[in-house]
């Protein structure tokens, strides 16, 4: 791994740090994309753990899993999920009928009565529109934070009804995390077709960098391939790593 730089936030992986001249650029956003089971959430948690080890404040936002589900999937790893500098938020969109009978999307908490002692949580449910502005307002209670993970940003697709509006909505959220929190943010997203693929494609231009994960057969054996397809301000912008 390269020497630590105050302008870089360690990814938590020594090989990836070497590819990125020390880590992700600070106060910038990076998109981590890949198919199911490619290791996105694990690599995102490595980033969080590296921040905790460095004495930084971290926020992990899940749009698809409750804390119990997340803790279960990460239980085989040695992560400090109950660290007092780590907060968890679990938010997603829920459809409800308004007074006039119109269906609308509202912001909802996925639950978390069994949150780790060091974690924080949002209320069980909200009655506000599911928009980037409202998501930012509810996340603001966790700021400032040095590192933020949103896993997965594909779960925010319903904030807008087309790719262009979604890009603008997420760009507003990214700017909030960078400007108001002062955070380095890592956004995971599913690769593929449909809404998840549309969300990923829309974000490639919004984020400062893009790291892609996928599984392939190499000489008959399964390998995880990692590729840095974009990282502004970094020389090694097309590095690949197989493990």
Backbone as CSV, one residue per row, in Angstrom:
resi,resn,N_x,N_y,N_z,CA_x,CA_y,CA_z,C_x,C_y,C_z
1,UNK,0.840,-1.187,0.000,0.000,0.000,0.000,0.877,1.239,0.000
2,UNK,0.421,2.289,-0.668,1.173,3.523,-0.672,1.056,4.213,0.678
3,UNK,1.950,5.203,0.912,1.911,5.926,2.164,0.613,6.688,2.318
4,UNK,0.188,6.910,3.546,-1.068,7.596,3.795,-0.967,9.051,3.373
5,UNK,-2.037,9.559,2.793,-2.106,10.941,2.364,-3.310,11.591,3.013
6,UNK,-3.175,12.840,3.497,-4.336,13.514,4.093,-5.436,13.771,3.080
7,UNK,-5.119,13.694,1.784,-6.108,13.929,0.734,-6.791,12.652,0.281
8,UNK,-6.444,11.511,0.903,-7.013,10.232,0.517,-7.587,9.525,1.739
9,UNK,-8.698,8.832,1.515,-9.329,8.029,2.566,-9.127,6.566,2.208
10,UNK,-8.426,5.822,3.051,-8.151,4.424,2.758,-9.423,3.661,2.438
11,UNK,-9.343,2.812,1.428,-10.482,1.979,1.050,-10.681,0.816,2.012
12,UNK,-9.671,0.523,2.822,-9.711,-0.641,3.689,-9.085,-1.861,3.049
13,UNK,-8.658,-1.744,1.797,-8.007,-2.836,1.083,-6.668,-2.338,0.573
14,UNK,-5.585,-3.015,0.961,-4.247,-2.526,0.636,-3.980,-2.496,-0.867
15,UNK,-4.493,-3.493,-1.605,-4.267,-3.523,-3.051,-5.001,-2.372,-3.731
16,UNK,-6.259,-2.156,-3.355,-7.021,-1.065,-3.946,-6.424,0.285,-3.552
17,UNK,-5.949,0.409,-2.320,-5.267,1.647,-1.922,-4.067,1.920,-2.823
18,UNK,-3.323,0.858,-3.144,-2.173,1.020,-4.021,-2.568,1.477,-5.407
19,UNK,-3.653,0.955,-5.925,-4.146,1.347,-7.239,-4.599,2.799,-7.256
20,UNK,-5.070,3.295,-6.104,-5.673,4.633,-6.031,-4.774,5.651,-5.336
21,UNK,-3.473,5.364,-5.282,-2.514,6.307,-4.703,-2.834,6.636,-3.247
22,UNK,-3.364,5.642,-2.525,-3.618,5.822,-1.100,-5.060,5.681,-0.690
23,UNK,-5.987,5.707,-1.638,-7.394,5.554,-1.293,-8.286,6.450,-2.120
24,UNK,-9.554,6.552,-1.703,-10.507,7.410,-2.391,-10.206,8.876,-2.090
25,UNK,-10.347,9.773,-3.054,-10.152,11.204,-2.783,-11.143,11.689,-1.718
26,UNK,-10.653,12.422,-0.747,-11.503,12.872,0.347,-12.521,13.909,-0.118
27,UNK,-13.686,13.862,0.557,-14.806,14.777,0.288,-15.322,14.639,-1.135
28,UNK,-15.123,13.465,-1.710,-15.635,13.174,-3.040,-16.510,11.920,-2.962
29,UNK,-17.240,11.651,-4.022,-18.125,10.485,-4.055,-17.596,9.457,-5.044
30,UNK,-17.735,8.181,-4.675,-17.293,7.077,-5.527,-18.437,6.084,-5.664
31,UNK,-18.678,5.637,-6.890,-19.693,4.627,-7.176,-19.037,3.260,-7.209
32,UNK,-19.548,2.342,-6.406,-19.072,0.955,-6.364,-20.186,0.084,-6.927
33,UNK,-19.947,-0.503,-8.099,-21.012,-1.216,-8.782,-20.625,-2.656,-9.097
34,UNK,-21.630,-3.506,-9.208,-21.397,-4.919,-9.505,-22.685,-5.697,-9.366
35,UNK,-22.660,-6.936,-9.801,-23.836,-7.787,-9.712,-24.046,-8.328,-8.311
36,UNK,-25.158,-9.027,-8.086,-25.417,-9.634,-6.772,-24.289,-10.588,-6.381
37,UNK,-23.861,-10.501,-5.134,-22.824,-11.393,-4.640,-21.418,-11.050,-5.063
38,UNK,-21.226,-9.881,-5.667,-19.889,-9.502,-6.131,-19.026,-8.903,-5.023
39,UNK,-19.624,-8.591,-3.865,-18.844,-8.105,-2.731,-18.941,-6.613,-2.479
40,UNK,-19.971,-5.965,-3.001,-20.091,-4.518,-2.852,-20.243,-4.104,-1.385
41,UNK,-21.169,-4.744,-0.682,-21.414,-4.365,0.715,-20.186,-4.643,1.575
42,UNK,-19.510,-5.750,1.320,-18.304,-6.080,2.085,-17.215,-5.048,1.856
43,UNK,-16.971,-4.669,0.604,-15.945,-3.670,0.320,-16.330,-2.308,0.894
44,UNK,-17.633,-2.013,0.895,-18.087,-0.768,1.502,-17.828,-0.765,3.002
45,UNK,-18.053,-1.924,3.661,-17.815,-2.001,5.097,-16.335,-1.966,5.419
46,UNK,-15.488,-2.460,4.509,-14.039,-2.327,4.691,-13.659,-0.852,4.741
47,UNK,-14.278,-0.062,3.899,-14.055,1.386,3.873,-14.467,2.021,5.196
48,UNK,-15.621,1.589,5.718,-16.086,2.101,7.007,-15.130,1.699,8.129
49,UNK,-14.735,0.430,8.154,-13.856,-0.047,9.217,-12.515,0.686,9.204
50,UNK,-12.002,0.979,8.009,-10.750,1.733,7.915,-10.917,3.118,8.526
51,UNK,-12.075,3.710,8.346,-12.339,5.008,8.952,-12.412,4.928,10.463
52,UNK,-13.098,3.924,10.987,-13.175,3.738,12.438,-11.787,3.536,13.032
53,UNK,-10.961,2.738,12.347,-9.599,2.487,12.829,-8.765,3.763,12.848
54,UNK,-9.119,4.719,11.978,-8.391,5.984,11.902,-9.005,7.053,12.799
55,UNK,-10.021,6.680,13.594,-10.645,7.634,14.511,-11.670,8.535,13.869
56,UNK,-12.218,8.122,12.725,-13.172,8.948,12.003,-14.614,8.554,12.327
57,UNK,-15.529,9.477,12.049,-16.960,9.233,12.254,-17.552,8.699,10.959
58,UNK,-18.372,7.663,11.078,-18.887,6.984,9.896,-20.397,6.788,9.991
59,UNK,-21.044,6.808,8.826,-22.472,6.561,8.723,-22.706,5.542,7.616
60,UNK,-23.448,4.479,7.921,-23.803,3.449,6.947,-25.305,3.513,6.740
61,UNK,-25.726,3.845,5.521,-27.142,3.964,5.186,-27.531,2.790,4.297
62,UNK,-28.474,1.985,4.743,-28.966,0.869,3.943,-30.368,1.183,3.432
63,UNK,-30.581,0.983,2.143,-31.906,1.205,1.563,-32.628,-0.109,1.298
64,UNK,-31.989,-1.239,1.612,-32.563,-2.534,1.250,-32.632,-3.525,2.402
65,UNK,-31.819,-3.346,3.438,-31.780,-4.310,4.540,-31.990,-3.609,5.870
66,UNK,-32.644,-4.296,6.795,-32.697,-3.827,8.169,-31.324,-4.027,8.798
67,UNK,-31.125,-3.425,9.978,-29.840,-3.608,10.638,-29.604,-5.076,10.967
68,UNK,-30.663,-5.784,11.397,-30.511,-7.196,11.751,-30.042,-8.005,10.549
69,UNK,-30.623,-7.726,9.371,-30.224,-8.427,8.156,-28.785,-8.081,7.769
70,UNK,-28.452,-6.819,7.904,-27.098,-6.382,7.575,-26.082,-7.008,8.516
71,UNK,-26.384,-6.999,9.826,-25.477,-7.584,10.805,-25.304,-9.079,10.572
72,UNK,-26.373,-9.747,10.149,-26.290,-11.177,9.885,-25.372,-11.458,8.693
73,UNK,-25.486,-10.652,7.634,-24.667,-10.881,6.439,-23.208,-10.525,6.666
74,UNK,-22.944,-9.618,7.609,-21.567,-9.198,7.884,-20.980,-9.900,9.111
75,UNK,-21.764,-10.780,9.718,-21.357,-11.392,10.982,-20.100,-12.219,10.915
76,UNK,-19.770,-12.754,9.740,-18.574,-13.599,9.637,-17.296,-12.787,9.550
77,UNK,-17.429,-11.469,9.467,-16.255,-10.604,9.394,-16.029,-9.916,10.741
78,UNK,-14.838,-9.431,10.948,-14.466,-8.809,12.221,-14.652,-7.295,12.142
79,UNK,-15.909,-6.856,12.010,-16.209,-5.434,11.940,-16.742,-4.945,13.278
80,UNK,-16.441,-3.691,13.618,-16.918,-3.096,14.868,-18.301,-2.478,14.650
81,UNK,-19.316,-3.316,14.518,-20.650,-2.807,14.220,-21.266,-2.027,15.375
82,UNK,-20.737,-2.218,16.576,-21.255,-1.484,17.732,-20.344,-0.342,18.146
83,UNK,-19.488,0.110,17.244,-18.546,1.191,17.543,-19.302,2.488,17.808
84,UNK,-18.836,3.268,18.798,-19.556,4.485,19.149,-19.380,5.614,18.127
85,UNK,-18.505,5.424,17.143,-18.378,6.420,16.073,-19.045,5.953,14.773
86,UNK,-19.815,4.875,14.857,-20.514,4.350,13.699,-22.017,4.427,13.925
87,UNK,-22.720,5.044,12.983,-24.178,5.121,13.033,-24.765,4.413,11.819
88,UNK,-25.935,3.799,12.018,-26.647,3.127,10.938,-27.999,3.803,10.719
89,UNK,-28.382,3.941,9.473,-29.723,4.391,9.118,-30.250,3.462,8.040
90,UNK,-31.534,3.084,8.134,-32.131,2.207,7.136,-33.405,2.869,6.632
91,UNK,-33.380,3.330,5.409,-34.524,4.051,4.857,-34.898,3.484,3.496
92,UNK,-36.192,3.520,3.212,-36.648,3.141,1.878,-37.986,3.815,1.613
93,UNK,-38.517,3.575,0.408,-39.781,4.190,0.015,-40.930,3.233,0.280
94,UNK,-42.018,3.779,0.821,-43.237,2.993,1.062,-44.404,3.702,0.388
95,UNK,-45.240,2.948,-0.280,-46.416,3.517,-0.935,-47.571,3.594,0.054
96,UNK,-48.213,4.771,0.125,-49.380,4.914,0.983,-50.413,5.782,0.270
97,UNK,-51.640,5.711,0.735,-52.720,6.498,0.167,-52.848,7.811,0.947
98,UNK,-52.875,8.915,0.229,-53.067,10.214,0.874,-54.554,10.418,1.181
99,UNK,-54.883,11.515,1.845,-56.265,11.798,2.238,-57.175,11.881,1.024
100,UNK,-56.646,12.424,-0.089,-57.469,12.565,-1.291,-57.487,11.299,-2.145
101,UNK,-56.903,10.214,-1.625,-56.947,8.939,-2.331,-55.817,8.704,-3.302
102,UNK,-54.921,9.670,-3.443,-53.793,9.523,-4.358,-52.689,8.692,-3.699
103,UNK,-52.075,7.812,-4.479,-50.941,7.034,-3.966,-49.693,7.901,-3.976
104,UNK,-48.893,7.791,-2.951,-47.646,8.554,-2.896,-46.585,7.736,-2.191
105,UNK,-45.329,8.092,-2.454,-44.199,7.441,-1.806,-43.773,8.260,-0.603
106,UNK,-43.601,7.599,0.529,-43.146,8.282,1.734,-41.885,7.608,2.258
107,UNK,-41.132,8.356,3.000,-39.894,7.875,3.593,-40.213,7.004,4.800
108,UNK,-39.564,5.832,4.867,-39.842,4.891,5.951,-38.549,4.274,6.463
109,UNK,-38.518,4.006,7.757,-37.401,3.310,8.383,-37.695,1.815,8.354
110,UNK,-36.698,0.997,8.041,-36.904,-0.449,7.911,-36.976,-1.168,9.251
111,UNK,-36.770,-0.438,10.334,-36.813,-1.072,11.653,-35.418,-1.246,12.202
112,UNK,-35.290,-1.345,13.518,-33.966,-1.491,14.092,-33.973,-1.510,15.596
113,UNK,-34.966,-2.170,16.198,-35.006,-2.242,17.654,-33.790,-2.961,18.213
114,UNK,-33.156,-3.789,17.369,-32.004,-4.550,17.829,-30.700,-3.936,17.330
115,UNK,-30.715,-2.623,17.099,-29.484,-1.960,16.683,-28.394,-2.157,17.728
116,UNK,-27.173,-2.232,17.242,-26.037,-2.336,18.153,-26.024,-1.130,19.085
117,UNK,-25.454,-1.320,20.258,-25.525,-0.289,21.290,-24.900,1.022,20.858
118,UNK,-23.883,0.968,20.014,-23.228,2.202,19.596,-23.946,2.887,18.463
119,UNK,-24.853,2.201,17.786,-25.511,2.760,16.620,-26.632,3.702,16.997
120,UNK,-27.086,4.460,16.001,-28.242,5.318,16.160,-29.289,4.849,15.162
121,UNK,-30.503,5.326,15.299,-31.521,4.937,14.353,-32.498,6.079,14.135
122,UNK,-33.200,6.021,13.002,-34.276,6.943,12.718,-35.566,6.394,13.319
123,UNK,-36.615,7.232,13.311,-37.897,6.747,13.803,-38.385,5.588,12.928
124,UNK,-39.390,4.870,13.431,-39.865,3.682,12.728,-40.531,4.009,11.401
125,UNK,-41.164,5.154,11.293,-41.815,5.496,10.031,-41.894,7.017,9.902
126,UNK,-41.983,7.497,8.667,-42.086,8.917,8.408,-43.315,9.153,7.555
127,UNK,-43.788,10.367,7.570,-44.936,10.725,6.757,-44.563,11.904,5.875
128,UNK,-43.431,11.796,5.208,-42.950,12.863,4.336,-42.620,12.268,2.975
129,UNK,-42.661,13.080,1.922,-42.372,12.567,0.575,-40.973,11.979,0.481
130,UNK,-40.835,10.957,-0.349,-39.548,10.298,-0.550,-38.781,11.056,-1.633
131,UNK,-38.068,12.080,-1.212,-37.285,12.914,-2.118,-35.874,13.058,-1.567
132,UNK,-34.945,13.490,-2.429,-33.568,13.692,-1.986,-33.501,14.723,-0.862
133,UNK,-34.316,15.754,-0.946,-34.322,16.789,0.087,-34.736,16.209,1.435
134,UNK,-35.788,15.388,1.443,-36.258,14.805,2.699,-35.267,13.783,3.247
135,UNK,-34.673,12.978,2.368,-33.657,12.024,2.820,-32.500,12.777,3.472
136,UNK,-32.059,13.865,2.830,-30.960,14.660,3.382,-31.334,15.255,4.734
137,UNK,-32.572,15.721,4.873,-33.014,16.306,6.140,-32.942,15.290,7.271
138,UNK,-33.368,14.059,7.006,-33.343,13.046,8.059,-31.931,12.541,8.342
139,UNK,-31.089,12.520,7.331,-29.711,12.088,7.561,-28.887,13.174,8.236
140,UNK,-29.376,14.418,8.190,-28.598,15.532,8.737,-28.324,15.384,10.228
141,UNK,-29.174,14.628,10.942,-28.964,14.447,12.379,-27.709,13.625,12.678
142,UNK,-27.165,12.966,11.664,-25.970,12.158,11.847,-24.696,12.910,11.515
143,UNK,-24.827,14.113,10.991,-23.637,14.844,10.577,-23.048,15.684,11.690
144,UNK,-21.832,16.162,11.481,-20.997,15.831,10.324,-20.437,14.409,10.430
145,UNK,-20.042,13.861,9.288,-19.439,12.530,9.252,-18.286,12.545,8.267
146,UNK,-17.246,11.788,8.583,-16.073,11.734,7.708,-16.293,10.785,6.532
147,UNK,-17.046,9.701,6.767,-17.301,8.697,5.732,-18.771,8.307,5.764
148,UNK,-19.352,8.215,4.572,-20.744,7.795,4.447,-20.833,6.731,3.364
149,UNK,-21.549,5.659,3.666,-21.867,4.627,2.678,-23.372,4.629,2.467
150,UNK,-23.813,4.611,1.206,-25.218,4.377,0.877,-25.284,3.066,0.119
151,UNK,-25.915,2.067,0.729,-25.948,0.704,0.198,-27.409,0.219,0.144
152,UNK,-28.061,0.269,-0.996,-27.514,0.657,-2.269,-28.288,1.866,-2.792
153,UNK,-27.611,2.663,-3.588,-28.270,3.839,-4.151,-29.342,3.437,-5.154
154,UNK,-29.276,2.191,-5.649,-30.343,1.687,-6.528,-31.692,1.746,-5.823
155,UNK,-31.699,1.624,-4.499,-32.934,1.677,-3.735,-33.546,3.061,-3.668
156,UNK,-32.826,4.082,-4.164,-33.335,5.446,-4.185,-33.949,5.810,-5.532
157,UNK,-33.976,4.840,-6.457,-34.434,5.108,-7.819,-35.822,5.734,-7.843
158,UNK,-36.684,5.360,-6.909,-38.061,5.861,-6.904,-38.157,7.317,-6.470
159,UNK,-37.042,7.974,-6.145,-37.074,9.403,-5.840,-37.462,10.216,-7.068
160,UNK,-37.265,9.655,-8.257,-37.563,10.369,-9.490,-38.169,9.407,-10.500
161,UNK,-38.843,9.964,-11.504,-39.541,9.109,-12.461,-38.814,8.948,-13.787
162,UNK,-37.606,9.484,-13.895,-36.807,9.213,-15.085,-35.329,9.382,-14.737
163,UNK,-34.452,8.959,-15.646,-33.023,8.934,-15.373,-32.463,10.329,-15.113
164,UNK,-32.922,11.320,-15.866,-32.408,12.674,-15.725,-32.735,13.256,-14.349
165,UNK,-33.991,13.087,-13.915,-34.380,13.593,-12.592,-33.670,12.824,-11.483
166,UNK,-33.481,11.536,-11.694,-32.770,10.746,-10.689,-31.330,11.233,-10.540
167,UNK,-30.661,11.509,-11.656,-29.292,12.023,-11.606,-29.232,13.313,-10.809
168,UNK,-30.186,14.218,-11.067,-30.179,15.496,-10.347,-30.453,15.295,-8.862
169,UNK,-31.386,14.386,-8.549,-31.722,14.140,-7.147,-30.531,13.579,-6.385
170,UNK,-29.843,12.600,-6.973,-28.691,12.010,-6.292,-27.530,12.990,-6.249
171,UNK,-27.372,13.806,-7.284,-26.320,14.819,-7.256,-26.546,15.781,-6.091
172,UNK,-27.799,16.163,-5.851,-28.106,17.022,-4.703,-27.723,16.335,-3.395
173,UNK,-28.007,15.040,-3.291,-27.672,14.293,-2.083,-26.158,14.180,-1.911
174,UNK,-25.443,13.935,-3.005,-23.979,13.863,-2.949,-23.395,15.195,-2.497
175,UNK,-23.906,16.283,-3.034,-23.409,17.609,-2.652,-23.670,17.886,-1.185
176,UNK,-24.832,17.442,-0.700,-25.137,17.593,0.722,-24.109,16.852,1.579
177,UNK,-23.795,15.615,1.208,-22.834,14.829,1.986,-21.449,15.453,1.946
178,UNK,-21.054,15.988,0.795,-19.728,16.583,0.662,-19.652,17.945,1.346
179,UNK,-20.661,18.797,1.122,-20.604,20.174,1.605,-21.030,20.313,3.059
180,UNK,-22.120,19.651,3.441,-22.643,19.796,4.793,-21.976,18.838,5.779
181,UNK,-21.740,17.615,5.368,-21.091,16.630,6.225,-19.571,16.722,6.147
182,UNK,-19.048,17.146,5.003,-17.599,17.085,4.778,-17.132,15.659,4.588
183,UNK,-18.003,14.821,4.001,-17.763,13.384,3.957,-17.183,12.912,2.637
184,UNK,-16.426,11.830,2.726,-16.098,11.008,1.569,-17.200,9.969,1.487
185,UNK,-17.896,9.888,0.345,-19.057,9.013,0.254,-18.832,7.901,-0.755
186,UNK,-19.301,6.712,-0.380,-19.220,5.526,-1.230,-20.643,5.046,-1.474
187,UNK,-21.053,5.014,-2.742,-22.403,4.631,-3.118,-22.348,3.312,-3.869
188,UNK,-23.011,2.279,-3.359,-23.056,1.015,-4.073,-24.287,0.995,-4.972
189,UNK,-24.192,0.255,-6.078,-25.318,0.142,-7.001,-25.218,-1.164,-7.760
190,UNK,-26.370,-1.741,-8.053,-26.416,-2.992,-8.803,-26.131,-2.740,-10.282
191,UNK,-25.325,-3.601,-10.872,-25.138,-3.591,-12.314,-26.186,-4.494,-12.936
192,UNK,-26.560,-4.231,-14.177,-27.522,-5.096,-14.841,-28.580,-4.316,-15.562
193,UNK,-29.689,-4.985,-15.864,-30.771,-4.380,-16.616,-31.849,-3.856,-15.676
194,UNK,-32.834,-3.180,-16.251,-33.961,-2.699,-15.476,-33.622,-1.447,-14.685
195,UNK,-34.424,-1.192,-13.627,-34.267,0.024,-12.840,-32.898,0.102,-12.180
196,UNK,-32.393,-1.040,-11.681,-31.079,-1.035,-11.031,-30.000,-0.616,-12.007
197,UNK,-30.046,-1.168,-13.221,-29.060,-0.792,-14.221,-29.195,0.653,-14.638
198,UNK,-30.433,1.148,-14.727,-30.651,2.554,-15.065,-30.060,3.467,-13.997
199,UNK,-30.231,3.085,-12.721,-29.684,3.881,-11.634,-28.169,3.942,-11.716
200,UNK,-27.543,2.801,-11.982,-26.088,2.756,-12.085,-25.592,3.607,-13.241
201,UNK,-26.229,3.461,-14.402,-25.812,4.230,-15.569,-25.957,5.726,-15.324
202,UNK,-27.017,6.124,-14.636,-27.245,7.537,-14.378,-26.183,8.142,-13.473
203,UNK,-25.599,7.324,-12.587,-24.664,7.842,-11.593,-23.215,7.870,-12.061
204,UNK,-22.904,7.210,-13.133,-21.513,7.154,-13.593,-20.944,8.548,-13.864
205,UNK,-21.800,9.468,-14.272,-21.330,10.812,-14.587,-21.391,11.739,-13.383
206,UNK,-22.173,11.380,-12.371,-22.316,12.217,-11.182,-21.172,12.066,-10.203
207,UNK,-20.596,10.876,-10.147,-19.619,10.579,-9.106,-18.193,10.863,-9.565
208,UNK,-17.336,11.058,-8.571,-15.934,11.383,-8.814,-15.160,10.184,-9.349
209,UNK,-15.600,8.985,-8.954,-14.923,7.769,-9.386,-15.885,6.612,-9.503
210,UNK,-15.474,5.577,-10.244,-16.282,4.373,-10.417,-15.380,3.157,-10.250
211,UNK,-15.767,2.269,-9.334,-15.073,1.001,-9.126,-16.063,-0.113,-9.430
212,UNK,-15.674,-1.050,-10.294,-16.570,-2.119,-10.725,-16.096,-3.467,-10.200
213,UNK,-17.045,-4.243,-9.687,-16.778,-5.592,-9.195,-17.563,-6.596,-10.019
214,UNK,-16.969,-7.722,-10.318,-17.685,-8.801,-10.989,-16.970,-10.117,-10.730
215,UNK,-17.710,-11.187,-10.930,-17.160,-12.538,-10.773,-17.011,-13.178,-12.148
216,UNK,-15.848,-13.785,-12.395,-15.584,-14.443,-13.665,-14.806,-15.728,-13.423
217,UNK,-14.872,-16.612,-14.382,-14.087,-17.832,-14.352,-12.716,-17.554,-14.970
218,UNK,-11.651,-17.799,-14.209,-10.289,-17.634,-14.696,-9.601,-18.989,-14.622
219,UNK,-9.279,-19.555,-15.785,-8.685,-20.898,-15.858,-9.540,-21.926,-15.120
220,UNK,-10.858,-21.753,-15.239,-11.775,-22.710,-14.645,-12.103,-22.475,-13.189
221,UNK,-11.473,-21.469,-12.564,-11.730,-21.170,-11.151,-12.458,-19.830,-11.024
222,UNK,-13.403,-19.724,-10.068,-14.113,-18.449,-9.875,-13.194,-17.409,-9.234
223,UNK,-13.190,-16.226,-9.802,-12.403,-15.114,-9.275,-13.277,-13.875,-9.216
224,UNK,-12.969,-13.020,-8.234,-13.602,-11.710,-8.193,-12.666,-10.717,-8.855
225,UNK,-13.174,-9.995,-9.839,-12.386,-8.997,-10.552,-12.814,-7.609,-10.120
226,UNK,-11.848,-6.761,-9.859,-12.093,-5.386,-9.468,-11.421,-4.484,-10.486
227,UNK,-12.168,-3.526,-11.000,-11.619,-2.605,-11.987,-11.954,-1.166,-11.619
228,UNK,-10.939,-0.307,-11.625,-11.152,1.129,-11.430,-11.327,1.728,-12.815
229,UNK,-12.563,1.968,-13.206,-12.821,2.462,-14.554,-12.792,3.982,-14.628
230,UNK,-12.829,4.634,-13.468,-12.785,6.100,-13.439,-12.372,6.556,-12.053
231,UNK,-11.412,7.471,-11.960,-11.073,8.097,-10.693,-10.357,9.401,-11.002
232,UNK,-11.085,10.477,-10.947,-10.518,11.776,-11.277,-9.372,12.114,-10.337
233,UNK,-8.313,12.692,-10.907,-7.173,13.094,-10.103,-6.267,11.963,-9.696
234,UNK,-6.444,10.774,-10.302,-5.627,9.608,-9.987,-5.029,9.072,-11.272
235,UNK,-3.722,8.778,-11.259,-3.048,8.326,-12.471,-3.522,6.954,-12.921
236,UNK,-3.645,6.012,-11.974,-3.982,4.632,-12.337,-5.491,4.474,-12.423
237,UNK,-6.086,4.977,-13.503,-7.534,5.003,-13.621,-8.111,3.768,-14.297
238,UNK,-7.288,2.806,-14.662,-7.840,1.618,-15.319,-7.243,0.345,-14.773
239,UNK,-6.868,0.368,-13.505,-6.256,-0.811,-12.901,-7.259,-1.930,-12.711
240,UNK,-6.791,-3.196,-12.781,-7.619,-4.363,-12.528,-6.935,-5.239,-11.504
241,UNK,-7.766,-5.897,-10.704,-7.239,-6.789,-9.671,-8.123,-8.011,-9.612
242,UNK,-7.494,-9.170,-9.575,-8.214,-10.439,-9.492,-7.875,-11.114,-8.190
243,UNK,-8.889,-11.678,-7.527,-8.643,-12.405,-6.281,-9.526,-13.633,-6.225
